[in-house]
């Protein structure tokens, strides 16, 4: 029987998982036009979308394949990391 981890994943590990998203969603989740930005998005929204990709509910080109490579806990940690990042609008002086 698999028991869920009782501690949160290491923040550096979560950052490494999130780095895999940079090719499409930009560094720290600040995407270029045409790709959904992740920085500053609501964590719950990101978790829901990732779960929908993972279960093939939400159509995708590659996200369904990527999401299936992570556990639900890892996806929740990644969503939390992106939610904590400043959006492009928040970074502007």
C-alpha positions as CSV (number, residue, x, y, z in Angstrom):
1,X,0.0,0.0,0.0
2,X,1.3,3.4,-0.9
3,X,1.2,6.0,1.8
4,X,1.2,9.6,0.8
5,X,4.2,11.6,1.9
6,X,3.7,13.5,5.2
7,X,6.0,16.3,4.4
8,X,6.0,18.9,1.6
9,X,8.5,18.3,-1.2
10,X,11.8,20.2,-1.1
11,X,11.2,23.7,-2.7
12,X,14.3,23.2,-4.9
13,X,12.8,20.0,-6.2
14,X,9.5,21.7,-6.9
15,X,11.4,24.5,-8.8
16,X,13.1,21.8,-10.8
17,X,9.8,20.2,-11.8
18,X,8.4,23.7,-12.7
19,X,11.5,24.4,-14.9
20,X,10.2,21.8,-17.3
21,X,7.4,24.2,-18.1
22,X,9.7,27.0,-19.2
23,X,10.0,26.0,-22.8
24,X,6.4,26.8,-23.5
25,X,5.2,28.9,-20.5
26,X,8.3,31.0,-20.1
27,X,10.8,31.4,-17.3
28,X,9.0,31.5,-13.9
29,X,5.7,31.1,-15.8
30,X,5.7,34.4,-17.7
31,X,4.7,33.3,-21.1
32,X,5.0,35.0,-24.5
33,X,1.8,35.9,-26.3
34,X,-0.3,32.9,-27.4
35,X,0.7,30.6,-24.5
36,X,-1.1,30.7,-21.2
37,X,0.9,32.4,-18.5
38,X,1.2,30.5,-15.2
39,X,2.9,33.1,-12.9
40,X,0.4,34.4,-10.4
41,X,-2.4,32.2,-11.5
42,X,-4.7,30.8,-8.8
43,X,-3.3,27.5,-7.5
44,X,-6.7,25.8,-7.5
45,X,-7.3,26.7,-11.1
46,X,-3.9,25.3,-12.1
47,X,-4.5,22.1,-10.1
48,X,-7.8,21.7,-11.8
49,X,-6.4,22.3,-15.3
50,X,-3.5,19.9,-14.7
51,X,-5.8,17.2,-13.5
52,X,-8.0,17.7,-16.6
53,X,-4.9,17.3,-18.8
54,X,-3.8,14.3,-16.9
55,X,-7.2,12.6,-17.3
56,X,-7.7,13.6,-20.9
57,X,-10.7,15.8,-20.1
58,X,-9.0,19.0,-21.4
59,X,-7.8,18.8,-25.0
60,X,-4.1,19.3,-25.5
61,X,-1.2,18.8,-27.9
62,X,1.4,17.8,-25.3
63,X,0.1,18.8,-21.8
64,X,-1.8,15.6,-21.3
65,X,1.5,13.6,-21.8
66,X,3.5,15.9,-19.6
67,X,0.9,15.9,-16.8
68,X,0.8,12.1,-16.7
69,X,4.5,12.1,-15.8
70,X,3.8,13.6,-12.4
71,X,1.9,12.4,-9.4
72,X,-1.1,14.5,-8.2
73,X,1.0,15.7,-5.3
74,X,3.8,16.8,-7.6
75,X,1.3,18.6,-9.8
76,X,-0.2,20.4,-6.8
77,X,3.3,21.5,-5.7
78,X,4.1,22.8,-9.2
79,X,0.8,24.7,-9.3
80,X,1.6,26.2,-5.9
81,X,5.0,27.2,-7.1
82,X,3.6,29.0,-10.1
83,X,0.8,30.6,-8.1
84,X,3.5,32.1,-5.8
85,X,5.4,33.7,-8.7
86,X,4.8,37.3,-9.7
87,X,2.9,37.8,-12.9
88,X,4.3,40.1,-15.6
89,X,2.0,42.9,-14.6
90,X,3.2,42.6,-11.0
91,X,6.8,42.8,-12.1
92,X,6.4,46.0,-14.0
93,X,7.7,49.1,-12.2
